[in-house]
């Protein structure tokens, strides 16, 4: 009787450890295929539209908010256009350097 209980306990432990190892290996294989990158690369921002949060013009800097990879990100914004951008204007990002973006008006892109 004691030998049967000991044998069942031993088999249960071995099966449990084996199943645990298989699950861990499957999770590791699944995670290798995922690419997690929270860094904002210029290629992720250039070509996107954003919204002016802090007004600016050619002589001053402002702030724009851009939806990047499903998250709203704020950037310091500059422009070479003579237009003055006010809060709520939509802009198009044409370049990025560090955490600064150069933008043009949405009108100049849609023409």
N, CA, C and O atoms as a DFTB+ gen file, in Angstrom:
444 C
 N C O
     1  1       0.817      -1.192       0.000
     2  2       0.000       0.000       0.000
     3  2       0.862       1.257       0.000
     4  3       0.644       2.183      -0.782
     5  1       1.865       1.266       0.914
     6  2       2.755       2.425       0.978
     7  2       3.564       2.555      -0.301
     8  3       3.839       3.667      -0.751
     9  1       3.942       1.440      -0.884
    10  2       4.713       1.484      -2.125
    11  2       3.877       2.046      -3.272
    12  3       4.397       2.770      -4.121
    13  1       2.592       1.720      -3.301
    14  2       1.717       2.245      -4.347
    15  2       1.571       3.763      -4.221
    16  3       1.650       4.477      -5.221
    17  1       1.361       4.251      -3.015
    18  2       1.214       5.697      -2.791
    19  2       2.520       6.399      -3.145
    20  3       2.496       7.455      -3.778
    21  1       3.637       5.844      -2.758
    22  2       4.944       6.421      -3.077
    23  2       5.173       6.433      -4.587
    24  3       5.706       7.405      -5.123
    25  1       4.777       5.367      -5.273
    26  2       4.941       5.288      -6.721
    27  2       4.052       6.314      -7.419
    28  3       4.515       6.978      -8.346
    29  1       2.804       6.467      -7.011
    30  2       1.895       7.446      -7.599
    31  2       2.425       8.863      -7.361
    32  3       2.378       9.695      -8.268
    33  1       2.923       9.147      -6.171
    34  2       3.472      10.464      -5.854
    35  2       4.688      10.757      -6.731
    36  3       4.829      11.867      -7.244
    37  1       5.549       9.788      -6.900
    38  2       6.747       9.958      -7.715
    39  2       6.374      10.200      -9.181
    40  3       6.951      11.078      -9.823
    41  1       5.432       9.448      -9.710
    42  2       4.987       9.628     -11.093
    43  2       4.349      11.015     -11.257
    44  3       4.578      11.687     -12.262
    45  1       3.562      11.438     -10.284
    46  2       2.921      12.751     -10.340
    47  2       3.954      13.869     -10.361
    48  3       3.804      14.840     -11.102
    49  1       4.986      13.738      -9.563
    50  2       6.049      14.752      -9.523
    51  2       6.783      14.801     -10.862
    52  3       7.037      15.885     -11.387
    53  1       7.121      13.655     -11.411
    54  2       7.841      13.602     -12.683
    55  2       6.991      14.198     -13.805
    56  3       7.499      14.977     -14.611
    57  1       5.710      13.845     -13.868
    58  2       4.823      14.384     -14.899
    59  2       4.671      15.891     -14.727
    60  3       4.686      16.622     -15.717
    61  1       4.526      16.370     -13.504
    62  2       4.394      17.804     -13.238
    63  2       5.624      18.586     -13.668
    64  3       5.504      19.633     -14.303
    65  1       6.810      18.081     -13.324
    66  2       8.053      18.747     -13.718
    67  2       8.198      18.737     -15.237
    68  3       8.582      19.752     -15.818
    69  1       7.905      17.632     -15.884
    70  2       7.985      17.536     -17.342
    71  2       7.042      18.542     -18.006
    72  3       7.444      19.256     -18.925
    73  1       5.794      18.598     -17.544
    74  2       4.827      19.552     -18.114
    75  2       5.289      20.997     -17.899
    76  3       5.131      21.831     -18.790
    77  1       5.848      21.297     -16.744
    78  2       6.358      22.643     -16.471
    79  2       7.478      23.022     -17.415
    80  3       7.512      24.145     -17.917
    81  1       8.392      22.104     -17.663
    82  2       9.508      22.365     -18.578
    83  2       8.988      22.594     -19.996
    84  3       9.457      23.500     -20.686
    85  1       8.031      21.790     -20.435
    86  2       7.464      21.948     -21.777
    87  2       6.788      23.312     -21.906
    88  3       6.956      23.977     -22.929
    89  1       6.040      23.741     -20.913
    90  2       5.357      25.042     -20.957
    91  2       6.367      26.174     -21.016
    92  3       6.198      27.107     -21.801
    93  1       7.417      26.111     -20.203
    94  2       8.445      27.157     -20.211
    95  2       9.120      27.229     -21.584
    96  3       9.342      28.325     -22.098
    97  1       9.445      26.099     -22.176
    98  2      10.077      26.093     -23.495
    99  2       9.148      26.670     -24.564
   100  3       9.599      27.417     -25.432
   101  1       7.862      26.335     -24.512
   102  2       6.908      26.882     -25.470
   103  2       6.771      28.402     -25.314
   104  3       6.676      29.120     -26.309
   105  1       6.761      28.886     -24.084
   106  2       6.691      30.334     -23.858
   107  2       7.937      31.041     -24.382
   108  3       7.840      32.119     -24.969
   109  1       9.096      30.441     -24.174
   110  2      10.333      31.042     -24.682
   111  2      10.334      31.084     -26.204
   112  3      10.747      32.084     -26.790
   113  1       9.885      30.028     -26.844
   114  2       9.815      30.026     -28.311
   115  2       8.851      31.092     -28.813
   116  3       9.142      31.766     -29.802
   117  1       7.728      31.256     -28.163
   118  2       6.755      32.264     -28.557
   119  2       7.280      33.677     -28.373
   120  3       6.998      34.548     -29.196
   121  1       8.032      33.921     -27.320
   122  2       8.561      35.262     -27.056
   123  2       9.701      35.624     -27.996
   124  3       9.945      36.809     -28.225
   125  1      10.396      34.655     -28.538
   126  2      11.489      34.961     -29.475
   127  2      10.956      35.601     -30.746
   128  3      11.647      36.394     -31.385
   129  1       9.743      35.263     -31.106
   130  2       9.144      35.794     -32.328
   131  2       8.620      37.214     -32.145
   132  3       8.412      37.929     -33.125
   133  1       8.406      37.626     -30.905
   134  2       7.889      38.963     -30.643
   135  2       9.018      39.979     -30.670
   136  3      10.118      39.723     -30.181
   137  1       8.728      41.128     -31.249
   138  2       9.689      42.223     -31.250
   139  2       9.107      43.334     -30.387
   140  3       8.096      43.945     -30.733
   141  1       9.758      43.582     -29.270
   142  2       9.311      44.632     -28.375
   143  2      10.317      45.768     -28.466
   144  3      11.495      45.607     -28.147
   145  1       9.823      46.925     -28.912
   146  2      10.707      48.069     -29.085
   147  2       9.946      49.327     -28.706
   148  3       9.084      49.790     -29.453
   149  1      10.267      49.877     -27.547
   150  2       9.565      51.075     -27.108
   151  2      10.300      52.341     -27.526
   152  3       9.837      53.444     -27.238
   153  1      11.428      52.202     -28.195
   154  2      12.156      53.378     -28.658
   155  2      11.458      53.979     -29.868
   156  3      10.950      53.262     -30.731
   157  1      11.442      55.295     -29.917
   158  2      10.829      55.978     -31.047
   159  2      11.931      56.301     -32.044
   160  3      12.805      57.125     -31.773
   161  1      11.885      55.655     -33.183
   162  2      12.855      55.862     -34.242
   163  2      12.329      56.931     -35.202
   164  3      11.116      57.071     -35.359
   165  1      13.222      57.683     -35.844
   166  2      12.756      58.673     -36.825
   167  2      11.864      58.067     -37.902
   168  3      10.917      58.710     -38.355
   169  1      12.155      56.849     -38.310
   170  2      11.337      56.226     -39.357
   171  2       9.913      55.960     -38.879
   172  3       9.008      55.801     -39.698
   173  1       9.702      55.909     -37.540
   174  2       8.360      55.711     -37.003
   175  2       7.554      57.008     -36.963
   176  3       6.326      56.967     -36.888
   177  1       8.235      58.164     -37.012
   178  2       7.569      59.451     -36.818
   179  2       7.429      60.222     -38.129
   180  3       6.381      60.810     -38.398
   181  1       8.485      60.219     -38.942
   182  2       8.455      60.974     -40.198
   183  2       7.352      60.409     -41.088
   184  3       7.267      59.201     -41.311
   185  1       6.516      61.304     -41.588
   186  2       5.407      60.888     -42.433
   187  2       4.084      60.792     -41.705
   188  3       3.064      60.461     -42.311
   189  1       4.086      61.079     -40.406
   190  2       2.843      61.029     -39.634
   191  2       2.273      62.433     -39.443
   192  3       2.988      63.430     -39.538
   193  1       0.991      62.485     -39.177
   194  2       0.332      63.745     -38.854
   195  2       0.284      63.892     -37.342
   196  3       0.203      62.904     -36.612
   197  1       0.334      65.131     -36.882
   198  2       0.241      65.418     -35.465
   199  2      -0.629      66.634     -35.222
   200  3      -1.136      67.245     -36.162
   201  1      -0.802      66.985     -33.947
   202  2      -1.619      68.120     -33.552
   203  2      -0.779      69.080     -32.728
   204  3      -0.036      68.658     -31.843
   205  1      -0.894      70.370     -33.017
   206  2      -0.138      71.383     -32.281
   207  2      -0.709      71.504     -30.875
   208  3      -1.918      71.657     -30.698
   209  1       0.166      71.435     -29.878
   210  2      -0.224      71.601     -28.488
   211  2       0.215      72.966     -27.950
   212  3      -0.518      73.598     -27.190
   213  1       1.398      73.416     -28.339
   214  2       1.907      74.738     -27.968
   215  2       2.203      75.484     -29.259
   216  3       2.999      75.017     -30.074
   217  1       1.569      76.645     -29.458
   218  2       1.733      77.397     -30.711
   219  2       3.193      77.762     -30.983
   220  3       3.988      77.938     -30.059
   221  1       3.527      77.873     -32.282
   222  2       4.891      78.230     -32.666
   223  2       4.883      78.761     -34.089
   224  3       3.883      78.661     -34.801
   225  1       6.008      79.323     -34.489
   226  2       6.185      79.790     -35.865
   227  2       7.638      79.558     -36.253
   228  3       8.360      78.827     -35.575
   229  1       8.058      80.179     -37.340
   230  2       9.407      79.978     -37.862
   231  2      10.482      80.427     -36.856
   232  3      11.575      79.861     -36.838
   233  1      10.189      81.423     -36.031
   234  2      11.180      81.991     -35.109
   235  2      11.132      81.395     -33.717
   236  3      11.983      81.715     -32.887
   237  1      10.169      80.543     -33.438
   238  2      10.061      79.952     -32.101
   239  2       9.752      78.460     -32.212
   240  3       9.349      77.960     -33.262
   241  1       9.952      77.774     -31.100
   242  2       9.622      76.346     -31.099
   243  2       8.316      76.145     -30.352
   244  3       7.921      76.969     -29.527
   245  1       7.662      75.049     -30.651
   246  2       6.414      74.709     -29.993
   247  2       6.397      73.238     -29.643
   248  3       7.441      72.599     -29.509
   249  1       5.200      72.713     -29.498
   250  2       5.070      71.300     -29.166
   251  2       3.951      70.709     -30.003
   252  3       2.890      71.310     -30.171
   253  1       4.215      69.506     -30.528
   254  2       3.186      68.762     -31.250
   255  2       3.026      67.391     -30.623
   256  3       3.958      66.847     -30.033
   257  1       1.830      66.844     -30.762
   258  2       1.524      65.510     -30.244
   259  2       1.243      64.608     -31.433
   260  3       0.411      64.914     -32.286
   261  1       1.965      63.472     -31.471
   262  2       1.866      62.537     -32.591
   263  2       1.519      61.150     -32.043
   264  3       2.040      60.738     -31.006
   265  1       0.651      60.445     -32.735
   266  2       0.309      59.080     -32.367
   267  2       1.336      58.149     -33.012
   268  3       1.325      57.941     -34.226
   269  1       2.226      57.593     -32.181
   270  2       3.292      56.709     -32.656
   271  2       3.093      55.331     -32.040
   272  3       3.108      55.185     -30.817
   273  1       2.910      54.340     -32.870
   274  2       2.746      52.952     -32.425
   275  2       1.633      52.821     -31.390
   276  3       1.746      52.029     -30.455
   277  1       0.576      53.581     -31.550
   278  2      -0.556      53.485     -30.637
   279  2      -0.430      54.306     -29.371
   280  3      -1.319      54.249     -28.521
   281  1       0.640      55.069     -29.214
   282  2       0.829      55.917     -28.042
   283  2       0.981      57.365     -28.472
   284  3       1.590      57.653     -29.503
   285  1       0.431      58.267     -27.689
   286  2       0.570      59.693     -27.972
   287  2       1.902      60.176     -27.412
   288  3       2.178      60.022     -26.222
   289  1       2.730      60.765     -28.286
   290  2       4.066      61.223     -27.897
   291  2       4.182      62.699     -28.247
   292  3       3.802      63.123     -29.338
   293  1       4.716      63.481     -27.298
   294  2       4.923      64.914     -27.522
   295  2       6.357      65.168     -27.968
   296  3       7.295      64.562     -27.450
   297  1       6.517      66.070     -28.934
   298  2       7.828      66.445     -29.450
   299  2       7.946      67.957     -29.500
   300  3       6.953      68.656     -29.703
   301  1       9.164      68.464     -29.313
   302  2       9.437      69.869     -29.612
   303  2       9.348      70.014     -31.119
   304  3       9.846      69.172     -31.867
   305  1       8.701      71.106     -31.564
   306  2       8.442      71.245     -32.989
   307  2       9.031      72.532     -33.546
   308  3       9.036      73.573     -32.889
   309  1       9.525      72.430     -34.776
   310  2      10.087      73.561     -35.501
   311  2       9.518      73.532     -36.911
   312  3       9.044      72.498     -37.382
   313  1       9.571      74.681     -37.578
   314  2       9.113      74.738     -38.966
   315  2       9.942      75.749     -39.742
   316  3      10.530      76.666     -39.168
   317  1       9.979      75.566     -41.048
   318  2      10.619      76.535     -41.940
   319  2       9.565      77.343     -42.680
   320  3       9.903      78.237     -43.455
   321  1       8.293      77.040     -42.452
   322  2       7.214      77.776     -43.106
   323  2       6.997      79.119     -42.417
   324  3       7.292      79.271     -41.232
   325  1       6.480      80.090     -43.168
   326  2       6.209      81.404     -42.595
   327  2       4.889      81.409     -41.817
   328  3       4.591      82.377     -41.117
   329  1       4.124      80.371     -41.931
   330  2       2.821      80.256     -41.254
   331  2       3.001      80.146     -39.744
   332  3       3.963      79.544     -39.267
   333  1       2.063      80.736     -38.995
   334  2       2.046      80.582     -37.543
   335  2       1.082      79.452     -37.202
   336  3      -0.076      79.462     -37.619
   337  1       1.566      78.492     -36.452
   338  2       0.742      77.350     -36.063
   339  2       0.104      77.640     -34.708
   340  3       0.776      78.087     -33.779
   341  1      -1.190      77.384     -34.605
   342  2      -1.895      77.601     -33.347
   343  2      -2.368      76.262     -32.800
   344  3      -2.401      75.259     -33.514
   345  1      -2.734      76.262     -31.515
   346  2      -3.165      75.029     -30.853
   347  2      -4.326      74.410     -31.631
   348  3      -5.294      75.085     -31.981
   349  1      -4.201      73.108     -31.891
   350  2      -5.240      72.376     -32.598
   351  2      -4.968      72.186     -34.079
   352  3      -5.605      71.346     -34.714
   353  1      -4.025      72.955     -34.657
   354  2      -3.688      72.775     -36.075
   355  2      -3.096      71.387     -36.297
   356  3      -2.371      70.858     -35.455
   357  1      -3.424      70.812     -37.456
   358  2      -2.803      69.530     -37.830
   359  2      -1.560      69.820     -38.646
   360  3      -1.555      70.680     -39.527
   361  1      -0.505      69.081     -38.332
   362  2       0.780      69.259     -39.017
   363  2       1.273      67.907     -39.511
   364  3       0.824      66.855     -39.057
   365  1       2.206      67.965     -40.449
   366  2       2.814      66.765     -41.036
   367  2       4.299      66.781     -40.690
   368  3       4.979      67.779     -40.929
   369  1       4.804      65.691     -40.132
   370  2       6.210      65.602     -39.720
   371  2       7.062      65.253     -40.939
   372  3       6.838      64.236     -41.595
   373  1       8.055      66.120     -41.235
   374  2       8.913      65.890     -42.399
   375  2      10.320      65.451     -42.005
   376  3      11.041      64.881     -42.824
   377  1      10.720      65.712     -40.756
   378  2      12.057      65.301     -40.319
   379  2      12.074      65.189     -38.806
   380  3      11.230      65.763     -38.118
   381  1      13.048      64.441     -38.296
   382  2      13.211      64.275     -36.858
   383  2      14.689      64.210     -36.535
   384  3      15.463      63.562     -37.240
   385  1      15.077      64.890     -35.458
   386  2      16.447      64.856     -34.974
   387  2      16.387      64.854     -33.456
   388  3      15.988      65.847     -32.848
   389  1      16.782      63.737     -32.836
   390  2      16.645      63.607     -31.386
   391  2      15.176      63.568     -31.027
   392  3      14.419      62.753     -31.556
   393  1      14.766      64.465     -30.110
   394  2      13.351      64.537     -29.758
   395  2      12.693      65.773     -30.366
   396  3      11.668      66.247     -29.874
   397  1      13.282      66.284     -31.427
   398  2      12.752      67.454     -32.123
   399  2      12.255      67.036     -33.499
   400  3      12.868      66.214     -34.180
   401  1      11.109      67.632     -33.896
   402  2      10.566      67.333     -35.218
   403  2      10.413      68.620     -36.010
   404  3      10.166      69.686     -35.445
   405  1      10.561      68.509     -37.322
   406  2      10.316      69.614     -38.236
   407  2       9.021      69.295     -38.956
   408  3       8.839      68.197     -39.483
   409  1       8.124      70.271     -38.971
   410  2       6.795      70.025     -39.506
   411  2       6.421      71.046     -40.572
   412  3       7.013      72.121     -40.665
   413  1       5.428      70.683     -41.368
   414  2       4.791      71.593     -42.318
   415  2       3.294      71.505     -42.063
   416  3       2.818      70.580     -41.405
   417  1       2.559      72.477     -42.592
   418  2       1.117      72.467     -42.375
   419  2       0.463      71.335     -43.154
   420  3       0.975      70.882     -44.177
   421  1      -0.654      70.902     -42.653
   422  2      -1.391      69.834     -43.331
   423  2      -1.814      70.281     -44.727
   424  3      -1.862      69.469     -45.651
   425  1      -2.121      71.567     -44.884
   426  2      -2.537      72.096     -46.181
   427  2      -1.455      71.948     -47.246
   428  3      -1.755      71.660     -48.405
   429  1      -0.202      72.143     -46.855
   430  2       0.879      72.054     -47.835
   431  2       1.123      70.626     -48.321
   432  3       1.693      70.420     -49.393
   433  1       0.690      69.643     -47.532
   434  2       0.866      68.239     -47.905
   435  2      -0.285      67.778     -48.804
   436  3      -0.079      67.000     -49.735
   437  1      -1.482      68.259     -48.520
   438  2      -2.651      67.779     -49.252
   439  2      -2.850      68.472     -50.579
   440  3      -3.743      68.091     -51.335
   441  1      -2.053      69.472     -50.887
   442  2      -2.196      70.186     -52.178
   443  2      -1.763      69.338     -53.320
   444  3      -1.816      69.776     -54.469
